[in-house]
Amino acid sequence: MVRSVNNTYNYNGNTYVRRNEKDALVGFYLASAASAVLFKLLPSFSNPFEKQMLREHANNYLYRDYFDRAVEQSGLLQKGLQVEHLAFSPQEGAALRDGFAVADAEIKAGLNACYEPKLKTIRLNKDKATITGFHELGHAVNHLSSKFGKVLQKLRVPGYVISGLMASIATFSRPKPKDAPRNALDWVLDNCTTIAVAGMLPTVAEEAMASYKGIKLAKTVGLSEPLVKNLKKFYGKALLSYAGYATVTGLAVYSMSKIMEIFTRPKKIS
């Protein structure tokens, strides 16, 4: 590759013009803006779940006893599983567990639930959101009774880190022509979208497994078919929020990568 004094160079018999820093800066701003716009779409994926979550508070009594039975019949109590009921108390204010203020507030309000693997504990408000319990019980099954499920759980955090890293890498410049020899970094740049989406897949897969196993346990303890159908609908909306996050992440990384390529890849002179 030979560069000339007028900022052009020849490669494989073709002449290219190297892009300047101003082009790269414009590309960075546009890529960042595109990412911000795409992530504005996230509420559209989670809103259906959140709206049904609120509606299900009135139906909580239909699921509570069956959830308790499912916990008993799962066999996980013998493996150390605990169920922690977080009752809603407006007087508590900010007196929540250190480091878990936001999560505890949502759980106590019946807007969320969680399974904490380190504590082997399902945490939920059984007075408002027992419908979420079967799914969290599915997470416990994955953790305590499924090697594959446990592996997927352990891949969640590394997957998030990798996806976030790909979003940063997508904003790197592309100083080489497309047909130039590629090194390891070039390969990552060319495949950052695929890697970002792959990083999110363990989370989506583990969430789907948790819902499947939770619904299976609900059927085992005799939950009526109409309620099982509602459970599937509810968990489908929950999964949509995770799939939506993976989709938006992939689209954001793709758009950032392509915009940076447009503004930083050397121009071929015909």
N, C-alpha and C positions, 0 to 999 in steps of 0.2 A: 504494500500500500504506500503510495507516494503522495504527499501533500504539497501543493504549490503555494506560492506566496499570496495568492488571491483567495485563500481559504477553500480552494477546491482540491480534490485529490482523485487519483485514478485507482480503480480496483477492478480486476477481472475485465479490463477493457472498457469499463464504464467510468464516467466522470460524475463525482458527487460534490455537493456543496454542504459543508459542515454547518449545523445550526448554531446560533449564538445564545448567550445567556438570557437575553430578553425573551427569546422564543420559549426557552425552558421555564422561565418564570411565569409567562402567560399560560403555558400548559399546566403548570402546577396549580395556579389559581382556578383555572377552569375544571381541572380534575377534582380539586377539593370541593368546588361548588356542586359538581355533578354528584359526588358522593353524599353531600349534605342533603341534596334534593331527594335522592333515592331513599335515604334512611328516614325521611319524613313519611315514607309509605308504611313503616312498621306498625303504627297504630291500626291501620286497616286490616292487618292480619290478626291482631290480638283483641280488637273490639268485640267481635262475635263471642269469643270465650268469656270476656269480662261481663258482657251483658247477660249471658245465660247464668253465669256464676251468681249474679245478684238475684236473678229470678228463682234460682234453686234454693235460696234461703228458706222460702216458704214451704218447700217440699222436703226439708232436711229430715223430718220425722220418718219419711218413707224409707230412708236408707240407713239410719243410724244402727238399728238392731242388726241388720244384715252385715254391716261393716264389722261390728263386734264379733259376729259369728265367723266372718271370713278371717279375721285375725286369729281366732281360736283354732280354726280348721287348717290354717296355713302351715302350722307346725313350726312357725318362726319364733314363737315365744320361748320355745326350748333352746333356740339359738341366740337368745339374748335380746330379741326385739322388744321395744317398748313403744307405747303410744302415749304421747303427751298432749293432754287437752288444754288449750290456751283459751280461757274464757274471756269475753270482751268486758272490759271495765273502764268506762270513760274517766273515772276518777284517777286512774293510774297515770295518765298524762305521759310524761317522758320517762317514767320509772320502768323501763324495759331492760331486757338483758343487755349488758355491755357488748357493743359490736353487732348487735342484731336488732337494733331499734326499728329500722324500716321493715325488715322481714317480720318481726314480731307484731308490729302494728297491723300489717296486712293479714297475717294469720288470725289474729284476734278479731279482726273485723270480718272474717270469713271470706276474704278476697283471695286467699292463697293457702297453700299447705306445702309441706316439704318433708323429705326423708333425709336425715343426716347420717350418712354411712359411718362416720367415726363414732357416733353415739348409738348407732343402731336404733334410731328413734324416729318415729313418725310424729310430726308436730302439726296439729290442726285444731280448729274450733269445732268440736263435735256438736255444738248447739246450732251451728249455722251451715257448715260446709262438709258434712260427712260424705257427700257425693264425690269429693276429691280424694277421700281416703282409700278407695280401691286402687286408684292409680298409684298413690304413694306406697301402698302395700305391694304393688307390682315392682316398684323400685327396690323395696326390701327383699323381694324374692330374687331379683336380679343380683343383688349384693350378697345375699346369704346362701342362695341355692343354685346359682348359675355362674359357671366360670366365664362363659362368653359375656353375660350381662355385666359381670364385675369388671371385665376388661374394658367394655364400652364405657362404663362409668369412670374408670381411671383415665380414659382417653379424652374425656370431656374438656378438662382444663387445658391440657396440651393442645387440643384442637382449637380452642378459642385463641390461645396464644399464637398459633400458626396462622390462623385466619387474620388476626390483627396485624401480624408481621407482614403478611402478603399485601394488606392494604397500604402499608408503608412502602414496601418494595415496588408496588405498582406506580409510585410517583418518582421512581428513579428515571434518569434519562436513558435514551437508547442511542448511543453514539455510533453504532455500527450499522452498515447496510444489512438488509435482511439476509443476503447470501454470504455474508462474512463468516469465517470460522467461529463456532460458538464455544464458550467455556461454561463452567457450572453456573455462574451468576446469570449468564445469558439464558440458560435453560430455565432457571427459576423465573426470570422476567417474562419469558415467552409462555410460561405455564402457571403464572401466579393465580389466575382465576380458578383453574382446576384444583390447585393446591388449597386455595381458600375454601372452596366448597367442600373438598374432601375433609378439611379440618372440622367442618360443622356436622358431617354425616354421623359420627359416633353419637352425638347428642340426639339427633333426630331419630336414629335407630333405637337407642336405649329408651327414649321417651315412648316410641311406638311399642316396644316390647313391654314396658311397664303397663301401658294401657291394656294391651292384649291379655297379660297375665292377671291384671286387676279385674277385668271383665270376666275372665274365666273363673276366678274365685267367686265373683258375685253370682254367677250362674250356679256354681257348686252349692252355695248355701241357700239357693232357692229364690233369689230375687226374681220378681215377675218379669215376663217378657217385655211388656211396655216400658218398665223401668230400665231393663237391660238396653233396650233400643235407645232410650234417652241418655243412658250412660255412654253408649257408643257415639251418639251425636255430640255430647258434651266433650268427650275426650278427643273426638275428631277436630273440634274447634281448637282445643288446646294444642294438638299436634300441628295444626295450621299455623299457629303463632311461631313455633320452632322452625317449621319448614319455610315460613315466610322470612324469618331472620336469615336462614341459610341462603334463600333466593336473593334477598336484598344485598347480602354480603357479596355474593357472587357477581351480581350486576354492578355493584359499586366498584369492586376490584377490576372488573372487565372494562368499565367505562373509564376509570382512572388510567388503566394501562394503555388503552387505545388512544386516549387524548394525549398522554405523554409521548406515545409513539409518533403521533401526527406532528407534534411540535418539536421533537428532539431527534427523530430519525433523519440522517443525512438525506438530502434531496438528490435524486438521480436526474442528471441533465440529459435530455434527449439529444 
